Amino acid sequence: FELEIAEGHNVVVFVRSGAVRVGAEGQEKALGPAATALMMREGTTLRLSATEDNTKVLILSGQPLDEPIAAQGPFVMNTMDEIRQANADFRSGKLGR
């Protein structure tokens, strides 16, 4: 199966169940259940083939943000200062319950 992807977009392939082979011809990688692959940004075609019956995959694609990422607990922000503020806001009830 081939899927057209916008040039330069990030692409993530997540195998929900079953198994697939993903990648350029001759360079395919095997992915099993609950495996995730972050694809290279080059090219505009995603190639994959199921290697088991009833395989289910989730494909995510989007324009890269190219911003720093800081993560802790349930929060994902750009800096650790923003993470600390989000935690403080959560503890004080500013984010709801």
Protein Blocks (a to p, Z undefined) as FASTA:
>chain_A
ZZdddehiacddddfbhcddeddehiaccddehiacdddfedjbdcdddfbehiacdddd
dddfkiacddehjbccfbfklmmmmmmmmmnopnoZZ
